Amino acid sequence: MTEAPQDILEQVRKAAAKRILFLPHALSQMNTPEELIATGEVREVIFHGVVVEDYPEDARGHSCLMLGRGNKARPIHVVCAPKFDYLAVITAYLPSSERWELDWRTRKEK
C-alpha cells in the first residue's frame, strides 16, 4: 500500500522545518545561468507548493516532485526526499514546455 500524496507532503514539510539539505546536483542545477533559482524560492515551493508526483519506491528513499511558484510567479519543480532530521533537495529546475503541459503538472507524451 502506497502513501497518499498528502502524507508525503506532510513528511516533506515536517522534515524541512528541521533542516533543508541541498544536494550537489540541486545546487548545480539551481545555479545554471538559465535557471538561477534561489534557495528562498525552493523553500517557497516546499512550504506552499503541491505534490505533482509521488515516488515511494525511489532508490534514494521515498521522494516526490513538487510544483510551486518562485520569483515573478515562475513555475519551479523541486524533487525532494524527507529524512528523519532533514529534507534532502535532490534537484530544482524550471519545467520546460517541451516536456510539460502548461499546467506544469502533466508530462507530455513522448
TIZA-349613 format. One line per 10 residues: their letters; for each residue y, x, z of N, C-alpha, C. Coordinates in Angstrom, 2 decimals, m for minus. Each point is the difference from the previous one (the first is absolute). Layout:
% residues N
A	Y:X:Z:Y:X:Z:Y:X:Z | ...
% end
This chain:
% residues 110
MTEAPQDILE	m1.19:0.85:0.00:1.19:m0.85:0.00:1.25:0.89:0.00 | 0.89:m0.19:m0.96:1.22:0.80:m0.06:1.13:m0.70:0.74 | 0.94:0.79:0.44:1.14:m0.55:0.73:1.00:m0.61:m0.98 | 0.68:m1.02:0.45:1.03:m0.63:m0.82:1.20:0.93:m0.10 | 0.78:m0.08:m1.08:1.20:0.85:m0.12:0.93:m0.10:1.21 | 0.06:m1.15:0.65:0.87:m0.14:1.18:m0.45:0.94:1.11 | m1.32:0.18:0.14:m0.53:0.90:1.03:0.40:1.44:m0.28 | m0.12:0.43:m1.26:0.37:1.38:m0.34:1.51:0.16:0.16 | 0.77:m1.01:m0.31:1.45:0.07:0.16:0.36:0.21:1.47 | m0.66:m0.71:0.87:0.24:0.15:1.43:m0.36:1.42:0.46
QVRKAAAKRI	m1.13:0.51:m0.49:m0.43:1.36:0.35:0.99:1.03:m0.52 | 0.49:m0.18:m1.22:0.97:0.92:m0.59:1.26:0.06:0.86 | 0.53:m1.14:0.35:1.27:m0.03:0.75:m0.18:0.52:1.43 | m1.15:m0.28:0.60:m0.27:0.50:1.34:m0.10:1.54:m0.02 | m0.71:0.55:m0.98:m0.14:1.46:m0.12:1.36:0.64:m0.32 | 0.77:m0.62:m0.89:1.31:0.54:m0.40:0.98:0.01:1.16 | m0.14:m0.96:0.91:0.89:m0.04:1.16:m0.22:1.21:0.90 | m1.20:0.58:m0.05:m0.30:1.20:0.78:0.54:1.25:m0.70 | m0.38:0.15:m1.29:0.44:1.17:m0.76:m0.38:m0.18:m1.46 | 0.82:0.52:m0.89:m0.31:m0.03:m1.43:m0.16:1.43:m0.46
LFLPHALSQM	m1.15:0.28:m0.63:m0.28:1.32:m0.54:m0.01:m0.08:m1.52 | 0.90:0.73:m0.63:0.07:0.02:m1.46:m0.89:1.13:m0.49 | m1.07:m0.34:m0.70:m0.91:1.01:m0.53:0.66:0.76:m1.14 | m0.46:1.22:m0.28:0.65:0.82:m1.04:0.15:m0.70:m1.35 | m1.02:m0.74:m0.43:0.11:m0.70:m1.29:1.14:m1.01:0.02 | 0.15:m0.70:1.12:1.08:m0.99:0.11:1.36:0.68:m0.11 | 0.17:1.10:0.73:1.29:0.71:m0.05:0.28:0.53:m1.39 | m1.03:0.52:m0.66:0.16:0.51:m1.36:0.43:m1.13:m0.95 | m0.67:m1.13:0.08:0.32:m1.14:m0.86:1.39:m0.54:0.30 | 0.35:m0.09:1.27:1.30:m0.55:0.40:1.16:0.89:m0.45
NTPEELIATG	m0.27:1.29:m0.17:1.06:0.95:m0.33:0.09:0.36:m1.47 | m0.74:m0.68:m0.87:0.16:0.25:m1.43:1.37:m0.53:m0.43 | 0.66:0.66:m0.94:1.35:m0.42:m0.40:0.09:m1.47:m0.43 | m1.06:m0.52:m0.62:0.03:m1.40:m0.47:m0.15:m0.98:1.15 | m0.59:0.43:1.10:m0.29:m0.90:1.11:1.06:0.07:1.10 | 0.12:1.16:0.64:0.90:0.22:1.14:0.00:m1.19:0.96 | m1.12:m0.14:0.68:m0.18:m1.08:0.97:0.24:0.58:1.39 | 0.91:m0.57:0.73:0.33:0.47:1.35:m1.04:m0.51:1.01 | m0.19:0.76:1.07:m0.95:m0.43:1.04:0.43:m1.35:0.59 | 1.29:m0.25:0.07:0.48:m1.29:0.50:m0.42:m1.16:m0.89
EVREVIFHGV	m0.08:0.26:m1.29:m0.45:m1.05:m0.93:m1.48:m0.29:0.24 | m0.79:1.05:0.24:m1.42:m0.20:0.28:m0.17:m0.79:1.30 | 0.79:0.33:0.99:m0.05:m0.76:1.26:0.34:m1.47:m0.23 | 0.97:m0.26:m0.84:0.38:m1.37:m0.34:m1.19:m0.75:m0.61 | m0.72:0.65:m0.91:m1.18:m0.62:m0.62:m1.05:m0.28:1.08 | m0.25:0.97:0.85:m1.02:m0.14:1.04:0.31:m1.16:0.95 | 1.23:m0.09:0.44:0.33:m1.00:1.02:0.44:m1.35:m0.56 | 0.34:m0.07:m1.29:0.48:m1.27:m0.56:m0.68:m0.39:m1.30 | m0.89:0.84:m0.51:m0.67:m0.29:m1.26:m1.25:m0.84:0.18 | m0.74:m0.14:m1.10:m1.23:m0.80:m0.01:m1.16:0.86:m0.50
VVEDYPEDAR	m1.20:m0.39:0.39:m1.21:0.67:m0.49:m0.34:m0.60:m1.36 | m0.13:0.88:m0.99:m0.33:m0.43:m1.36:m1.50:0.17:m0.25 | m0.56:1.10:0.46:m1.43:0.27:m0.15:m0.52:0.60:1.30 | m1.21:m0.40:0.36:m0.65:0.48:1.22:m1.20:0.84:m0.41 | m0.16:1.18:0.58:m1.08:0.91:m0.35:m0.84:0.31:1.25 | m0.83:m0.93:0.46:m0.77:0.22:1.22:m1.05:1.10:m0.13 | m0.44:0.30:m1.20:m1.05:1.00:m0.21:0.52:1.34:m0.48 | 1.30:0.24:0.08:0.60:1.25:m0.48:m0.60:1.20:0.73 | m0.29:1.06:m0.74:m0.58:1.22:0.58:0.91:0.62:1.07 | 1.30:m0.24:m0.09:0.96:0.54:0.98:0.09:m0.88:1.24
GHSCLMLGRG	m0.76:m1.05:0.02:0.08:m0.99:1.08:0.69:m1.25:m0.53 | m0.13:m1.09:0.71:0.59:m1.27:m0.42:1.48:0.22:m0.32 | 0.40:m0.37:m1.21:1.38:0.18:m0.42:0.44:m1.23:m0.79 | 1.26:0.01:m0.40:0.52:m1.12:m0.78:1.19:0.45:m0.84 | 0.28:m0.80:m1.01:1.19:0.19:m0.84:1.01:m1.05:0.42 | 1.20:0.45:0.34:1.06:m0.91:0.41:1.13:0.00:m1.03 | 0.69:m1.10:m0.07:1.17:m0.15:m0.87:1.19:m0.40:0.85 | 1.11:0.66:m0.24:1.23:m0.36:0.67:1.17:0.41:m0.86 | 1.18:m0.14:0.54:1.23:0.33:m0.73:0.71:1.16:0.69 | 0.51:0.90:m0.83:0.76:1.14:0.51:1.47:m0.16:m0.30
NKARPIHVVC	0.68:1.11:m0.12:1.43:m0.01:m0.32:0.24:m0.73:m1.31 | 1.06:m0.76:m0.05:0.37:m0.79:m1.18:m1.10:m0.99:m0.38 | m0.80:m0.41:0.99:m1.06:m0.99:m0.17:m1.09:0.42:m1.00 | m0.13:1.30:m0.24:m1.03:0.45:m0.93:m1.39:m0.14:0.65 | m1.02:m0.40:m0.80:m1.34:m0.15:0.56:m0.62:1.37:0.30 | m0.70:0.07:1.11:m0.70:1.22:0.40:m1.40:m0.36:0.45 | m0.98:0.78:m0.47:m1.38:m0.12:0.46:m0.28:1.12:0.99 | m0.70:m0.32:1.07:m0.42:0.97:1.01:m1.48:m0.21:0.26 | m0.79:1.07:m0.12:m1.40:m0.04:0.38:m0.10:0.69:1.35 | m0.57:m0.69:0.97:m0.06:0.56:1.36:m1.29:m0.39:0.69
APKFDYLAVI	m0.34:0.79:1.02:m1.22:m0.23:0.76:0.32:0.08:1.49 | m0.23:m1.08:0.74:0.25:0.04:1.44:m1.09:0.79:0.72 | 0.42:0.87:0.88:m0.90:0.76:0.87:0.31:m0.43:1.43 | m0.75:0.51:0.96:0.18:m0.43:1.38:1.41:0.27:0.52 | 0.53:1.20:m0.26:1.30:0.35:0.59:1.09:0.31:m1.03 | m0.24:m0.33:m1.27:1.03:0.19:m1.02:m0.36:m0.77:m1.26 | 0.98:m0.14:m0.89:m0.22:m0.57:m1.32:0.08:1.13:m1.01 | m1.03:0.18:m0.80:0.00:1.01:m1.06:0.55:m0.63:m1.27 | 1.12:0.54:m0.50:0.54:m0.44:m1.28:m0.62:0.91:m1.06 | m0.88:m0.58:m0.81:m0.76:0.76:m0.99:0.85:0.27:m1.23
TAYLPSSERW	0.72:m1.01:m0.46:0.93:0.18:m1.11:1.04:m1.10:0.01 | 1.10:0.24:m0.68:1.06:m1.00:m0.18:0.59:0.25:m1.38 | 0.22:m1.06:m0.75:0.49:0.16:m1.36:0.70:m1.27:m0.47 | 0.75:0.14:m1.10:0.63:m1.15:m0.64:m0.99:m0.53:m1.03 | m0.44:m1.25:0.14:m0.97:m0.52:m0.97:0.63:m0.13:m1.38 | m0.82:0.29:m1.03:0.51:m0.07:m1.37:m0.41:m1.31:m0.66 | 0.85:m0.48:m0.88:m0.29:m1.26:m0.71:m1.12:0.18:m1.01 | m0.38:1.25:m0.31:m1.14:0.24:m0.89:m1.32:m0.33:0.71 | m0.03:0.20:1.32:m1.25:m0.19:0.75:m0.01:m1.28:0.84 | 1.19:m0.56:0.28:0.11:m1.15:0.89:0.76:m1.13:m0.65
ELDWRTRKEK	m0.40:m1.23:0.31:0.78:m1.17:m0.41:1.32:0.04:0.76 | 0.98:m0.76:m0.45:1.32:0.06:0.60:0.09:m0.58:1.42 | m1.10:m0.57:0.49:m0.02:m0.38:1.42:m0.34:1.21:0.87 | m0.39:1.11:m0.64:m0.35:1.28:0.63:m1.23:m0.11:0.91 | m0.70:m1.14:m0.07:m1.18:m0.24:0.82:m1.28:m0.05:m0.84 | 0.15:m0.20:m1.29:m1.14:m0.21:m0.89:m0.13:1.14:m0.99 | m1.17:0.66:0.01:m0.25:1.07:m0.97:m0.18:m0.62:m1.38 | 0.53:0.68:m1.01:m0.20:m0.46:m1.38:m1.40:0.35:m0.44 | m0.55:m0.83:m0.85:m1.31:0.26:m0.58:0.10:1.20:m0.93 | m1.03:0.82:0.00:0.01:1.21:m0.88:m0.44:m0.34:m1.39
% end
